[in-house]
Amino acid sequence: MKENKLIAEFMGWEEIYKDASQLDYKFAKPNEIIYRRNIDDLKYHSSWDWLMPVVKKVISKDYEFRVFEELKLQLWRVDIDAIYKAVVEFIKTKK
């Protein structure tokens, strides 16, 4: 999922190499090369444990509160798909 790659980069993960045989990306946090993830292992779209730190970072960076209201609404609804989409839209506008 390209959106998970976008979120991983927003969260500070770095692409460290591309596996030519599978054409997928490996990510590692800076200075933590041992902690690698294949892009297919990223669970931002399906795990609250993965997504909520992203929501927290988005809220801390959304000084104009454009996305905050949408996130707040979806958080009340406990709708992981809608929250995921709102986070992705925020990150796209910040690029």
C-alpha positions in Angstrom: 0.0 0.0 0.0 1.6 3.2 -1.1 -0.3 5.1 1.6 1.4 3.1 4.3 4.8 4.0 2.7 3.8 7.7 2.8 2.9 7.4 6.5 6.1 5.5 7.3 8.1 8.3 5.8 6.1 10.9 7.7 6.9 9.0 10.9 10.6 9.2 10.2 11.2 5.8 8.6 13.8 5.8 5.9 13.9 3.6 2.8 17.2 1.8 3.1 17.0 -0.5 0.1 14.8 -1.9 -2.6 14.7 -5.6 -3.1 15.1 -6.0 -6.9 13.6 -9.5 -6.9 10.4 -8.5 -5.2 10.3 -4.7 -5.9 9.3 -3.9 -2.3 10.8 -1.5 0.1 12.5 -2.0 3.4 12.2 0.7 6.1 14.3 1.4 9.1 14.2 4.1 11.7 17.3 6.3 11.6 20.1 4.7 13.6 18.1 1.6 14.1 19.0 -0.5 11.1 18.2 -3.7 12.9 14.5 -2.7 13.0 13.5 -3.3 9.4 10.0 -3.6 8.0 8.9 -4.7 4.6 6.3 -2.4 3.2 3.8 -5.2 3.3 4.4 -5.5 7.1 3.2 -1.9 7.8 -0.1 -2.0 9.5 -1.2 1.7 9.7 -4.4 0.8 7.8 -5.5 -1.9 10.1 -4.0 -1.5 13.6 -4.9 1.1 16.2 -1.5 0.5 17.7 0.2 1.6 14.5 -2.2 4.4 13.6 -2.7 6.2 16.9 0.9 7.5 17.1 0.5 8.9 13.6 -2.8 10.6 14.7 -0.9 12.1 17.6 1.8 13.5 15.4 -0.7 14.8 12.9 -2.6 16.7 15.6 0.7 18.1 16.9 1.6 19.4 13.4 -1.8 20.6 12.3 -1.5 24.2 13.6 -4.4 25.3 11.4 -6.6 22.5 12.7 -7.9 21.7 9.2 -7.6 18.0 9.7 -8.1 18.0 13.5 -11.9 18.5 13.2 -12.2 15.6 10.7 -10.0 13.4 12.9 -11.9 14.3 16.0 -15.2 13.4 14.3 -13.8 10.0 13.1 -12.2 9.3 16.5 -15.7 9.6 18.1 -17.0 7.2 15.5 -14.0 4.8 16.1 -13.7 4.4 12.3 -10.2 3.3 11.5 -10.7 3.5 7.8 -11.9 7.1 7.9 -9.1 8.1 10.3 -6.5 6.4 8.1 -7.8 8.4 5.1 -7.8 11.7 7.0 -4.2 11.1 8.1 -3.1 10.3 4.5 -4.8 13.4 3.2 -3.1 15.5 5.8 0.3 14.1 4.9 -0.3 14.6 1.2 -1.1 18.3 1.8 2.1 18.7 3.8 4.4 17.4 1.0 
